[in-house]
Amino acid sequence: MTSSERELRVRRLRRGRPRRRFVRFSAWAFALLAIYCWLAGNFRVDLLAERRLRNVRRFLGELVPYPLRDGFDLRSAVDWAAGLLSERGLEAAGTTLAIAVAAICLAGLVGATLSLPAARNIASPEAFLDDTRAPARWLRALWVGVVYLTRVLLIFLRSIPEYVWAFLLVSMIGPSAWPAVLALAIHNAGILGKLGGEVVENLESRSLAALRGLGATRRQIVLAAVFPAAFSRFLLFFFYRWETCVREATVLGMLGIVSLGYWIQDARARNQYDTMIFLVGIGVAIVLVGDLVSTVARRGLRDSA
C-alpha cells in the first residue's frame, strides 16, 4: 500500500468514525460557559502590570527571615527558627494536631455508625438476602424511610462548610477549641458516613448472604463480616479526612482559637511574612507526618490481610 493510499484510507476512516452529539454539545456548552464566566466575573487582565510585579518582588523579599536579610548566617537562622518554635510554634502545632485528632475520632465514630443505616443492603427487611416472601408494606416503608432519613442527615451535615459550623458554635459556646473540634467533626461525619455507606453497599454479597442463611443476626454479621471487610477502605477515608482536618484546623484558628491559624493571621496582620511562611511550613510538616502514618497503617493492614 502506497503512502497516498494509506492517507486516503485514514481520511476515510476518520470521516466514518462514530460521532456522539452529546460529547460535541458538552464541549460547546463548556466553551460557552467559560466565556460567560470570564465576562461575568469581570476578571482583570493586568495581572502582570508593573505595580503588581513590584508587590510580588516585595512580598518575596519579605519572606526571607529578618535576621538573614543582610546576609546568610546559619547560626542566626537556627536561633530565629528556635525562637519562633519555643514562643508559639510548638504550642500552636500541638493545639492544631489535638483539634484535628479529636475531631476525626468523633467524626469516625459518628460516620461509621451512620454508614450502617445508610447502606441499603443492611437497612432492609431481610438484610443481605433476597426476600423469599414479600414483606409487609409498612415494613418496607419503614426501612426505606430509615435509609433516606439517614442519607438526608448525612447530606445536611456535610453540606455546611466547617467554617460556618465553627462560626455558629463560637457564637454559642465562645472561642475555645471545642467549636473547631465540633465543626470539623460534624462536617466530616457527614462525609465519612456517606463514603462508609457506599463501601458497605459494595461489599461482596455472597459471603454475607451465606452467613445470613445460616441464621446469623444482622448485628452478628456487621461485627463479624461487614466491619472487617470494610475496615481497610474506611481507614483510608479516615486518614484522608484527618489530613483535611489538620488543614482546616489551621484555618479555623483565624476565628480566635490559638492554633497555627491564629498565629498565621497575627503574623499577616503585622506584615511579618517571614514568620507567617514559617508557621505555614509547620502545618505542612504536620500533614506530611499524617500522610506517613496513613501509609504505614494501610501497608500494615495489607500485609496482615
Backbone bond lengths (Angstrom), bond angles and torsions (degrees), N, CA, C in turn:
res aa  C-N    CA-C-N  psi(-1)  N-CA   C-N-CA  omega(-1)  CA-C   N-CA-C  phi
1 M - - - 1.467 - - 1.527 108.73 -
2 T 1.309 115.70 127.71 1.453 120.13 -179.17 1.525 110.01 -76.17
3 S 1.349 114.24 168.07 1.463 118.89 -179.12 1.520 111.27 -65.63
4 S 1.325 118.14 -36.54 1.469 120.33 178.98 1.516 111.20 -66.52
5 E 1.338 116.67 -37.48 1.462 119.73 177.83 1.522 111.24 -67.46
6 R 1.337 116.35 -39.57 1.469 119.27 177.03 1.521 110.97 -63.23
7 E 1.322 115.69 -43.00 1.459 119.04 179.66 1.522 111.15 -63.85
8 L 1.350 116.54 -40.02 1.450 120.01 178.03 1.522 111.29 -64.28
9 R 1.331 116.58 -39.51 1.459 120.37 179.12 1.519 111.61 -66.67
10 V 1.338 116.29 -40.23 1.467 120.00 178.11 1.521 110.23 -62.26
11 R 1.338 116.99 -42.23 1.462 119.95 178.75 1.524 111.07 -63.94
12 R 1.333 116.60 -39.97 1.457 120.34 179.58 1.532 110.38 -65.08
13 L 1.342 116.34 -42.03 1.462 119.25 177.50 1.519 111.72 -64.53
14 R 1.323 116.08 -38.12 1.467 119.69 179.97 1.524 110.83 -65.47
15 R 1.352 116.62 -41.81 1.464 118.78 178.43 1.524 111.56 -67.50
16 G 1.317 116.85 -29.77 1.458 119.99 -177.93 1.507 115.00 -91.90
17 R 1.342 117.57 4.57 1.460 119.56 -177.56 1.532 109.61 -68.30
18 P 1.336 117.08 151.21 1.476 119.21 178.91 1.523 110.48 -67.41
19 R 1.296 115.39 138.16 1.460 121.61 -179.22 1.525 108.51 -119.03
20 R 1.308 114.40 132.63 1.458 120.49 179.97 1.530 108.74 -108.53
21 R 1.303 114.61 117.41 1.460 118.78 -177.94 1.520 111.72 -65.77
22 F 1.320 115.44 -33.02 1.463 117.85 -178.66 1.529 111.31 -63.69
23 V 1.353 116.85 -40.54 1.460 120.56 179.42 1.518 110.48 -64.43
24 R 1.327 116.99 -44.50 1.464 120.08 -179.94 1.524 110.64 -65.72
25 F 1.337 116.06 -41.20 1.463 119.35 177.62 1.527 110.86 -61.88
26 S 1.341 116.92 -41.65 1.460 120.84 179.84 1.524 111.12 -63.35
27 A 1.340 116.92 -40.58 1.458 120.09 179.91 1.527 111.12 -63.93
28 W 1.333 116.34 -44.93 1.462 118.96 178.51 1.526 111.66 -66.41
29 A 1.330 116.16 -39.58 1.469 119.03 178.77 1.517 111.26 -63.31
30 F 1.344 116.65 -39.65 1.459 120.00 178.78 1.530 110.55 -65.57
31 A 1.334 117.23 -41.65 1.468 120.36 179.27 1.524 110.81 -62.94
32 L 1.335 117.16 -44.00 1.465 120.23 178.77 1.524 111.58 -65.61
33 L 1.342 116.27 -37.48 1.467 119.82 177.83 1.522 111.16 -65.01
34 A 1.342 117.05 -40.05 1.468 120.48 178.24 1.529 110.68 -63.20
35 I 1.333 116.53 -41.75 1.468 119.92 178.52 1.523 110.73 -64.27
36 Y 1.334 116.22 -43.64 1.462 119.92 179.00 1.533 111.15 -61.31
37 C 1.341 116.52 -44.17 1.472 119.67 -179.48 1.520 110.88 -62.97
38 W 1.320 116.79 -38.25 1.465 119.65 179.31 1.526 110.73 -64.73
39 L 1.338 116.57 -42.41 1.463 119.70 -178.29 1.527 111.17 -74.05
40 A 1.342 116.88 -43.48 1.461 119.77 -176.87 1.519 112.06 -73.73
41 G 1.331 117.60 -28.14 1.458 120.57 -178.27 1.510 114.11 -78.51
42 N 1.328 117.29 -7.08 1.470 121.38 178.51 1.524 111.36 52.88
43 F 1.346 115.77 45.66 1.454 120.17 178.12 1.524 109.90 -70.28
44 R 1.301 114.76 135.69 1.464 120.11 179.48 1.517 109.65 -91.81
45 V 1.321 115.09 146.56 1.465 120.61 -175.82 1.524 111.85 -104.21
46 D 1.338 115.99 12.07 1.471 118.95 -178.78 1.524 111.33 -97.96
47 L 1.338 115.69 35.51 1.454 119.53 -178.13 1.522 111.55 -62.10
48 L 1.322 116.58 -34.03 1.463 120.88 -177.88 1.523 111.80 -101.01
49 A 1.333 116.98 25.02 1.463 119.71 176.33 1.530 110.04 -65.25
50 E 1.315 115.22 156.54 1.469 119.80 -174.73 1.525 111.69 -60.60
51 R 1.336 116.14 -39.11 1.464 118.85 179.97 1.521 110.72 -62.78
52 R 1.322 117.67 -41.28 1.459 121.06 179.63 1.526 110.94 -68.77
53 L 1.311 117.09 -38.33 1.457 119.38 178.12 1.526 110.87 -64.73
54 R 1.324 117.48 -36.38 1.470 119.95 176.26 1.524 110.55 -63.63
55 N 1.341 116.54 -40.70 1.462 119.68 177.73 1.518 111.51 -62.85
56 V 1.349 116.23 -39.63 1.460 119.68 178.75 1.521 110.56 -64.32
57 R 1.323 117.42 -44.34 1.478 120.56 179.55 1.524 110.45 -63.78
58 R 1.326 116.81 -40.75 1.465 119.29 178.74 1.525 110.77 -64.03
59 F 1.345 116.32 -42.37 1.459 120.38 -179.75 1.523 110.77 -63.37
60 L 1.329 117.24 -44.85 1.461 119.86 179.38 1.522 111.34 -63.66
61 G 1.330 116.98 -35.43 1.455 119.30 176.97 1.513 112.86 -66.73
62 E 1.343 117.16 -34.08 1.460 120.62 -179.62 1.520 112.81 -78.34
63 L 1.339 117.09 -9.69 1.463 119.66 174.65 1.519 112.04 -73.68
64 V 1.320 117.07 -20.28 1.465 120.67 177.62 1.534 108.52 -68.88
65 P 1.326 118.66 129.31 1.469 120.12 178.73 1.527 111.76 -51.12
66 Y 1.324 115.52 139.33 1.464 120.79 -173.87 1.522 112.55 -54.99
67 P 1.350 120.76 -42.62 1.468 119.43 -178.72 1.531 113.33 -67.09
68 L 1.327 118.34 -14.74 1.461 121.01 -175.27 1.515 113.15 -103.31
69 R 1.304 118.20 4.90 1.465 119.69 -175.90 1.516 112.82 -74.24
70 D 1.315 117.05 -19.84 1.472 120.16 176.47 1.522 112.03 -95.50
71 G 1.315 117.81 0.35 1.461 121.44 -177.99 1.522 110.42 147.31
72 F 1.322 115.74 148.56 1.452 119.59 -176.46 1.515 110.96 -77.28
73 D 1.343 114.42 130.78 1.456 121.47 176.31 1.528 106.96 -141.97
74 L 1.331 116.68 113.43 1.453 121.12 -174.70 1.520 111.57 -59.79
75 R 1.320 117.21 -41.05 1.472 120.07 -178.93 1.525 110.72 -63.29
76 S 1.329 116.31 -41.75 1.465 119.67 178.61 1.521 111.30 -64.53
77 A 1.350 116.52 -39.34 1.464 120.13 179.37 1.521 110.95 -64.66
78 V 1.325 116.57 -43.24 1.463 120.32 179.97 1.524 110.48 -65.38
79 D 1.323 117.46 -42.84 1.466 120.48 179.42 1.527 111.01 -63.51
80 W 1.329 116.31 -39.73 1.468 120.53 179.39 1.526 110.66 -64.26
81 A 1.326 116.95 -46.64 1.465 120.84 -179.94 1.529 111.23 -65.89
82 A 1.332 116.79 -41.53 1.463 119.96 179.52 1.520 111.10 -64.47
83 G 1.319 116.53 -37.48 1.458 119.31 177.90 1.517 112.65 -64.41
84 L 1.333 116.60 -42.26 1.464 119.48 177.76 1.524 111.58 -65.11
85 L 1.331 116.12 -40.49 1.455 119.25 179.65 1.520 111.30 -63.28
86 S 1.309 116.99 -44.21 1.465 119.99 -176.71 1.529 111.70 -72.36
87 E 1.326 117.50 -34.26 1.460 120.16 -176.57 1.530 112.29 -75.68
88 R 1.319 116.07 -44.56 1.467 118.01 -173.92 1.526 114.19 -145.46
89 G 1.325 117.94 -27.34 1.460 120.61 -170.54 1.512 114.00 -62.71
90 L 1.342 117.15 -50.90 1.461 120.29 -176.40 1.526 111.46 -66.95
91 E 1.312 117.19 -42.89 1.466 120.30 179.63 1.528 110.89 -64.35
92 A 1.337 116.10 -44.12 1.462 119.75 -180.00 1.528 111.13 -66.06
93 A 1.341 116.89 -40.01 1.465 119.85 177.87 1.526 110.90 -64.34
94 G 1.349 116.65 -41.03 1.457 120.10 177.82 1.520 111.85 -63.05
95 T 1.332 116.84 -41.12 1.463 120.38 177.81 1.515 110.98 -64.50
96 T 1.335 116.67 -43.92 1.467 120.85 178.84 1.521 110.95 -60.99
97 L 1.324 115.92 -45.43 1.463 119.95 179.74 1.523 111.18 -64.53
98 A 1.333 117.12 -41.80 1.463 120.56 179.92 1.530 111.07 -63.41
99 I 1.330 117.51 -42.01 1.471 121.32 178.27 1.526 110.31 -61.71
100 A 1.332 116.15 -44.82 1.463 120.28 -177.87 1.527 111.30 -65.37
101 V 1.329 117.19 -42.66 1.469 120.52 -178.77 1.525 110.56 -66.86
102 A 1.340 116.66 -46.63 1.470 119.23 179.77 1.522 110.78 -61.99
103 A 1.329 117.00 -41.30 1.469 120.56 -178.07 1.524 111.39 -65.82
104 I 1.336 117.33 -45.21 1.461 118.75 -175.86 1.527 111.17 -71.82
105 C 1.329 117.71 -30.26 1.468 119.19 175.87 1.527 110.72 -65.66
106 L 1.328 116.98 -45.43 1.469 119.87 176.16 1.525 110.88 -62.88
107 A 1.341 116.29 -43.67 1.466 120.01 -179.46 1.523 111.39 -64.06
108 G 1.341 116.75 -40.58 1.456 119.49 179.00 1.516 112.28 -64.16
109 L 1.332 116.84 -41.03 1.463 120.50 179.82 1.529 111.22 -64.78
110 V 1.335 115.88 -47.83 1.467 119.55 -179.03 1.526 110.63 -69.21
111 G 1.350 116.37 -42.10 1.457 119.75 -178.34 1.519 112.23 -64.41
112 A 1.346 117.27 -42.20 1.467 119.88 178.16 1.521 111.24 -64.06
113 T 1.329 116.49 -37.63 1.468 119.71 179.19 1.522 111.26 -67.06
114 L 1.341 116.79 -44.56 1.458 120.38 -178.14 1.525 112.89 -74.64
115 S 1.333 117.29 -19.35 1.468 118.99 179.58 1.522 111.94 -67.54
116 L 1.329 117.55 -25.24 1.469 120.25 -178.62 1.534 112.02 -70.82
117 P 1.334 119.79 -53.57 1.475 117.41 176.52 1.523 113.69 -70.00
118 A 1.340 117.95 -11.83 1.467 120.05 176.33 1.522 112.14 -84.25
119 A 1.334 117.99 -12.76 1.469 122.35 -179.45 1.524 109.65 -91.38
120 R 1.316 116.76 124.28 1.469 120.37 -174.66 1.528 113.19 -72.69
121 N 1.337 117.59 -20.73 1.459 117.24 177.86 1.531 112.15 -77.55
122 I 1.333 117.11 -18.53 1.468 120.70 174.93 1.520 110.67 -95.43
123 A 1.329 116.36 -47.81 1.464 120.82 -178.23 1.523 109.51 -83.64
124 S 1.310 115.84 73.90 1.461 122.63 179.03 1.530 107.99 -148.45
125 P 1.323 118.04 161.19 1.481 119.30 -178.57 1.516 113.11 -57.10
126 E 1.332 117.69 -40.92 1.455 121.73 176.05 1.518 107.95 -123.29
127 A 1.322 116.68 94.58 1.459 120.87 -174.49 1.512 111.14 -61.40
128 F 1.331 116.12 132.13 1.467 125.31 174.25 1.523 113.91 69.96
129 L 1.314 118.61 2.84 1.452 120.74 -179.06 1.520 109.99 -124.76
130 D 1.328 115.99 145.22 1.458 120.02 167.33 1.523 107.98 -71.22
131 D 1.290 115.31 131.17 1.466 118.97 -176.29 1.528 111.03 -62.45
132 T 1.306 116.98 122.32 1.470 120.18 176.74 1.518 110.75 -75.52
133 R 1.282 116.58 -23.78 1.460 120.45 174.36 1.523 107.40 -136.94
134 A 1.301 115.31 147.80 1.456 119.87 -177.23 1.524 109.76 -67.12
135 P 1.343 118.39 121.38 1.465 119.33 178.80 1.523 110.47 -71.64
136 A 1.291 114.97 165.68 1.461 119.79 179.70 1.527 110.30 -61.80
137 R 1.330 115.54 150.09 1.464 119.48 -177.12 1.518 111.62 -62.06
138 W 1.326 115.90 -40.09 1.465 118.36 -178.77 1.513 111.51 -64.80
139 L 1.363 116.69 -31.82 1.456 119.83 179.19 1.535 110.71 -71.93
140 R 1.345 116.30 -42.31 1.463 119.05 175.96 1.519 110.48 -61.32
141 A 1.342 115.51 -44.21 1.468 119.40 -179.25 1.524 111.16 -63.12
142 L 1.328 116.56 -36.91 1.461 120.35 179.35 1.523 111.22 -61.82
143 W 1.333 117.19 -48.38 1.453 120.04 -178.04 1.529 112.06 -70.00
144 V 1.319 117.26 -36.84 1.469 120.00 175.02 1.528 109.95 -62.08
145 G 1.317 116.04 -40.59 1.464 119.29 177.49 1.512 112.28 -63.67
146 V 1.342 117.37 -39.47 1.466 120.56 177.63 1.524 110.99 -60.49
147 V 1.339 115.95 -45.37 1.464 120.12 -179.24 1.524 110.85 -62.02
148 Y 1.332 116.84 -50.12 1.456 119.67 -174.46 1.520 112.32 -71.15
149 L 1.311 118.38 -35.79 1.462 120.08 176.44 1.525 110.89 -65.52
150 T 1.334 116.70 -40.08 1.455 119.83 178.11 1.516 110.89 -65.19
151 R 1.322 116.87 -42.29 1.461 119.65 -179.71 1.527 111.97 -67.88
152 V 1.321 117.00 -36.94 1.465 119.90 175.67 1.528 110.30 -64.25
153 L 1.318 116.83 -41.16 1.465 120.39 176.78 1.529 111.02 -61.10
154 L 1.327 117.77 -43.37 1.468 121.04 178.81 1.518 111.08 -64.16
155 I 1.334 116.82 -39.02 1.470 119.77 177.01 1.518 110.17 -62.99
156 F 1.325 116.36 -42.73 1.467 119.95 179.74 1.528 111.23 -62.57
157 L 1.330 117.19 -42.59 1.458 120.65 -177.02 1.530 111.40 -64.79
158 R 1.328 117.11 -41.09 1.468 119.06 -175.15 1.519 113.74 -91.29
159 S 1.339 117.49 -10.78 1.467 118.91 -178.18 1.518 112.40 -79.14
160 I 1.324 117.84 -21.58 1.468 121.26 179.20 1.521 108.25 -94.37
161 P 1.332 118.58 122.50 1.475 120.70 -177.07 1.525 112.18 -61.72
162 E 1.342 114.12 155.61 1.460 119.53 -179.62 1.528 112.17 -58.41
163 Y 1.321 115.70 -36.96 1.468 118.65 -176.46 1.527 110.78 -65.22
164 V 1.343 116.79 -37.01 1.473 120.27 178.75 1.528 109.97 -68.40
165 W 1.347 116.67 -44.77 1.464 119.29 175.75 1.525 110.59 -56.76
166 A 1.333 116.42 -46.29 1.469 120.02 -178.24 1.524 111.22 -63.30
167 F 1.331 117.44 -40.33 1.463 120.80 179.58 1.531 110.33 -61.85
168 L 1.335 116.41 -43.25 1.466 119.46 178.80 1.528 111.50 -66.18
169 L 1.333 116.35 -40.99 1.463 119.84 -177.52 1.520 111.55 -71.17
170 V 1.333 117.60 -35.03 1.470 120.19 175.89 1.524 109.70 -62.06
171 S 1.328 116.63 -38.67 1.467 120.12 178.95 1.522 111.44 -64.60
172 M 1.349 116.89 -29.61 1.462 120.32 -176.69 1.525 112.97 -89.62
173 I 1.351 117.49 -44.32 1.467 118.92 -172.01 1.527 113.30 -118.39
174 G 1.323 117.04 5.42 1.455 119.84 173.32 1.522 112.99 87.34
175 P 1.344 115.94 167.41 1.472 121.42 -176.21 1.528 112.59 -79.28
176 S 1.308 115.62 86.76 1.457 121.19 173.00 1.524 107.10 -130.90
177 A 1.325 116.04 -171.38 1.462 118.82 179.75 1.524 112.15 -73.00
178 W 1.336 117.72 -22.51 1.461 120.13 -174.59 1.519 114.01 -63.26
179 P 1.324 120.64 -41.67 1.475 118.17 177.15 1.524 113.21 -56.73
180 A 1.327 117.57 -39.94 1.461 119.95 178.27 1.515 111.48 -68.05
181 V 1.335 116.42 -43.44 1.469 119.83 -179.92 1.527 110.34 -61.45
182 L 1.331 116.60 -49.40 1.458 119.63 -176.94 1.525 111.86 -68.29
183 A 1.322 117.17 -37.98 1.467 119.88 179.05 1.524 110.93 -62.46
184 L 1.318 116.56 -46.51 1.469 120.20 178.67 1.524 110.98 -66.41
185 A 1.336 117.23 -39.18 1.460 120.30 -178.92 1.524 111.13 -66.29
186 I 1.320 117.95 -42.63 1.465 120.90 -178.70 1.524 110.81 -63.17
187 H 1.320 116.47 -50.24 1.470 120.12 -177.85 1.531 111.66 -63.38
188 N 1.321 116.61 -45.48 1.469 119.53 -176.53 1.519 112.38 -75.48
189 A 1.333 118.50 -24.26 1.459 119.91 173.46 1.525 110.32 -63.27
190 G 1.337 116.97 -39.18 1.458 119.95 176.34 1.516 112.31 -62.94
191 I 1.340 116.52 -39.88 1.469 120.11 -179.73 1.523 110.71 -71.11
192 L 1.326 117.48 -47.65 1.465 120.30 -178.52 1.526 111.14 -66.53
193 G 1.330 118.05 -35.84 1.455 120.10 176.90 1.520 111.76 -64.00
194 K 1.331 116.59 -41.17 1.469 120.52 177.56 1.530 110.69 -64.41
195 L 1.331 117.12 -49.65 1.468 120.24 -179.07 1.522 111.38 -65.54
196 G 1.334 116.92 -40.64 1.456 120.06 178.70 1.513 112.27 -63.37
197 G 1.339 117.34 -40.00 1.452 120.18 177.45 1.526 111.96 -62.52
198 E 1.343 116.89 -39.86 1.468 120.25 177.54 1.531 110.75 -65.30
199 V 1.337 116.57 -39.74 1.471 119.46 178.29 1.520 110.60 -61.85
200 V 1.336 117.60 -45.88 1.466 121.32 -179.00 1.532 110.61 -63.54
201 E 1.325 117.17 -41.29 1.460 119.77 -179.78 1.525 112.47 -64.86
202 N 1.338 117.13 -29.81 1.460 120.88 -176.52 1.523 113.54 -93.92
203 L 1.329 118.12 8.62 1.459 120.04 175.91 1.528 110.47 -66.48
204 E 1.325 115.52 151.98 1.463 121.02 177.42 1.536 108.36 -63.78
205 S 1.325 116.16 123.45 1.468 120.31 -166.86 1.524 114.36 -87.45
206 R 1.335 118.57 -18.99 1.468 118.38 -172.65 1.522 112.91 -65.45
207 S 1.341 116.26 -44.02 1.464 118.26 -179.97 1.524 111.34 -66.98
208 L 1.337 117.56 -37.00 1.466 120.54 178.10 1.529 110.83 -67.28
209 A 1.330 115.86 -40.23 1.466 119.17 177.73 1.520 111.27 -65.87
210 A 1.355 116.42 -35.04 1.468 119.44 178.53 1.522 110.62 -64.44
211 L 1.323 117.13 -42.02 1.466 119.78 177.63 1.525 111.04 -63.87
212 R 1.311 115.69 -40.21 1.466 118.97 179.21 1.529 110.64 -65.58
213 G 1.341 115.37 -39.81 1.456 118.95 178.82 1.513 113.29 -65.39
214 L 1.342 116.96 -26.84 1.466 120.77 178.40 1.524 112.19 -81.46
215 G 1.317 116.48 -3.16 1.460 119.18 174.96 1.510 114.95 106.76
216 A 1.336 118.62 5.42 1.466 120.44 178.73 1.523 110.06 -67.84
217 T 1.306 116.19 142.71 1.460 120.39 178.85 1.518 110.17 -79.53
218 R 1.313 115.50 169.04 1.461 121.46 178.65 1.527 110.39 -59.22
219 R 1.327 117.45 -45.20 1.468 121.16 -178.82 1.525 110.97 -64.88
220 Q 1.322 117.67 -41.58 1.466 120.42 179.62 1.526 111.65 -63.59
221 I 1.327 117.06 -40.05 1.466 119.82 179.33 1.524 110.88 -66.62
222 V 1.326 116.22 -39.47 1.470 120.04 179.29 1.526 110.28 -62.01
223 L 1.327 116.64 -45.97 1.462 120.35 -176.38 1.526 112.52 -74.19
224 A 1.325 117.50 -37.69 1.460 120.83 -172.58 1.517 113.68 -92.86
225 A 1.330 118.89 -22.76 1.469 120.39 -174.21 1.523 112.74 -128.12
226 V 1.316 118.25 -49.49 1.465 120.36 -175.70 1.522 111.20 -66.57
227 F 1.316 115.84 -49.54 1.468 119.13 -178.18 1.529 112.55 -60.50
228 P 1.333 120.90 -49.67 1.468 119.18 178.62 1.532 113.13 -62.34
229 A 1.338 117.47 -36.86 1.459 120.09 -177.38 1.528 111.96 -71.71
230 A 1.324 117.45 -34.48 1.465 121.10 -176.29 1.517 112.88 -93.90
231 F 1.337 117.82 -7.46 1.455 120.29 -170.01 1.528 112.34 -63.66
232 S 1.330 117.85 -45.59 1.462 119.84 -175.68 1.521 111.35 -63.41
233 R 1.331 116.93 -42.68 1.467 119.43 178.83 1.528 111.00 -67.84
234 F 1.323 116.41 -40.74 1.463 119.36 178.30 1.526 110.54 -64.13
235 L 1.340 116.95 -36.45 1.456 120.24 178.72 1.529 111.01 -64.93
236 L 1.330 116.40 -35.98 1.461 120.12 176.19 1.524 110.65 -60.66
237 F 1.330 116.74 -47.66 1.461 120.28 177.18 1.522 111.13 -63.88
238 F 1.328 116.59 -36.97 1.463 121.97 -179.12 1.531 110.76 -59.96
239 F 1.325 116.71 -49.35 1.460 119.38 -178.80 1.521 111.84 -69.89
240 Y 1.331 116.44 -34.80 1.464 118.59 177.35 1.528 110.34 -62.37
241 R 1.299 117.46 -44.99 1.457 120.41 179.07 1.513 111.34 -70.08
242 W 1.350 117.36 -27.89 1.463 118.40 175.97 1.521 110.58 -64.99
243 E 1.327 117.07 -40.92 1.465 119.42 175.60 1.523 110.01 -59.15
244 T 1.328 117.25 -40.64 1.460 120.67 177.22 1.517 110.65 -64.05
245 C 1.333 117.19 -38.40 1.469 120.50 178.56 1.526 111.46 -62.40
246 V 1.334 116.53 -38.41 1.468 119.06 178.12 1.520 110.12 -61.98
247 R 1.326 116.98 -45.22 1.463 119.70 179.49 1.523 111.07 -64.73
248 E 1.329 116.63 -45.05 1.461 119.18 -177.84 1.522 111.89 -70.14
249 A 1.335 117.92 -32.42 1.463 119.57 175.63 1.518 110.76 -62.77
250 T 1.315 116.76 -34.14 1.466 120.36 175.00 1.518 110.76 -63.67
251 V 1.330 116.91 -45.14 1.461 120.80 -179.52 1.527 110.92 -66.47
252 L 1.334 117.18 -42.22 1.459 120.25 -177.53 1.522 112.02 -65.31
253 G 1.324 117.08 -18.46 1.458 119.14 175.21 1.512 112.93 -60.25
254 M 1.328 116.62 -20.56 1.463 119.91 179.01 1.520 112.56 -71.50
255 L 1.352 117.35 -7.97 1.461 120.58 174.14 1.521 112.61 -82.89
256 G 1.310 117.65 -3.02 1.457 121.28 179.19 1.501 114.06 116.70
257 I 1.340 117.54 -1.88 1.466 121.39 177.25 1.520 107.83 -80.49
258 V 1.327 117.50 130.97 1.468 120.74 -172.03 1.528 109.37 -77.83
259 S 1.322 115.41 75.69 1.455 122.25 172.69 1.524 107.31 -120.27
260 L 1.301 117.51 -167.27 1.455 120.28 -179.68 1.531 111.71 -59.00
261 G 1.344 116.26 -39.05 1.456 119.34 -179.15 1.517 113.03 -61.31
262 Y 1.330 116.86 -34.55 1.470 120.44 178.95 1.520 110.63 -62.44
263 W 1.336 116.38 -46.82 1.459 119.81 -177.80 1.533 111.67 -75.83
264 I 1.341 117.14 -28.88 1.471 119.43 173.98 1.528 109.84 -64.47
265 Q 1.333 116.71 -44.50 1.458 120.29 177.33 1.522 111.09 -64.15
266 D 1.333 116.59 -39.06 1.461 120.41 178.72 1.528 110.76 -63.38
267 A 1.344 116.68 -43.91 1.464 119.84 178.40 1.521 111.14 -65.54
268 R 1.329 116.85 -37.33 1.465 120.05 178.03 1.521 110.73 -65.20
269 A 1.330 117.77 -40.77 1.458 120.93 179.55 1.523 111.40 -65.59
270 R 1.328 117.67 -30.39 1.471 121.92 179.39 1.521 112.21 -90.56
271 N 1.348 117.37 3.15 1.476 122.42 -177.61 1.526 111.95 60.14
272 Q 1.316 116.52 29.91 1.469 121.18 176.41 1.535 108.11 -95.71
273 Y 1.319 115.35 75.85 1.457 119.73 -173.04 1.524 112.52 -70.04
274 D 1.324 117.62 -26.79 1.459 119.27 176.93 1.527 110.44 -66.09
275 T 1.335 116.41 -42.27 1.464 120.30 176.17 1.521 111.16 -65.65
276 M 1.332 116.08 -40.45 1.457 120.45 -179.39 1.523 111.31 -60.86
277 I 1.331 118.05 -46.33 1.463 120.29 -177.30 1.523 110.61 -70.16
278 F 1.335 117.71 -29.77 1.462 120.54 176.31 1.525 110.33 -65.54
279 L 1.337 117.19 -43.32 1.459 121.01 178.90 1.529 111.21 -67.87
280 V 1.322 117.01 -36.85 1.476 120.11 174.48 1.522 109.87 -60.93
281 G 1.322 117.18 -38.93 1.458 121.12 178.17 1.525 112.35 -63.26
282 I 1.339 116.85 -34.28 1.470 119.60 176.22 1.525 109.88 -63.57
283 G 1.339 116.73 -41.64 1.461 119.87 176.81 1.520 112.18 -61.71
284 V 1.328 116.78 -39.82 1.463 120.73 177.64 1.530 110.13 -62.92
285 A 1.332 116.28 -40.82 1.467 120.18 179.84 1.528 111.10 -63.25
286 I 1.337 117.56 -38.62 1.466 120.45 178.63 1.525 110.27 -63.81
287 V 1.334 116.84 -42.71 1.469 120.25 179.66 1.530 110.58 -64.94
288 L 1.337 117.31 -39.01 1.465 120.47 178.24 1.529 111.10 -63.21
289 V 1.324 116.49 -40.75 1.464 120.01 177.35 1.525 110.01 -63.93
290 G 1.338 116.68 -42.17 1.456 119.82 177.44 1.516 112.61 -61.74
291 D 1.326 116.95 -39.58 1.462 120.28 177.13 1.524 111.25 -64.25
292 L 1.339 117.00 -38.57 1.462 120.74 177.71 1.521 111.01 -64.65
293 V 1.336 117.03 -44.31 1.463 120.83 178.14 1.526 110.23 -61.79
294 S 1.327 116.86 -42.20 1.454 120.82 178.54 1.523 111.67 -61.12
295 T 1.330 116.68 -43.79 1.461 120.63 -179.99 1.525 111.51 -62.83
296 V 1.329 116.71 -44.88 1.466 120.88 -179.71 1.523 110.67 -63.88
297 A 1.344 117.27 -42.63 1.467 120.60 -178.91 1.527 111.02 -64.56
298 R 1.337 117.42 -43.96 1.460 119.78 -178.97 1.522 111.48 -69.08
299 R 1.339 116.82 -34.91 1.458 119.62 176.80 1.530 110.78 -66.44
300 G 1.329 116.88 -39.51 1.453 119.92 176.63 1.521 112.15 -62.62
301 L 1.346 116.54 -38.71 1.460 119.75 177.59 1.526 111.17 -65.29
302 R 1.336 116.74 -42.23 1.459 119.45 179.52 1.526 111.75 -64.29
303 D 1.341 116.15 -40.18 1.470 119.69 -178.09 1.527 111.56 -69.13
304 S 1.343 116.50 -32.28 1.462 118.84 -177.83 1.525 112.85 -85.67
305 A 1.333 116.09 -11.38 1.469 119.30 -179.10 1.518 111.40 -73.37
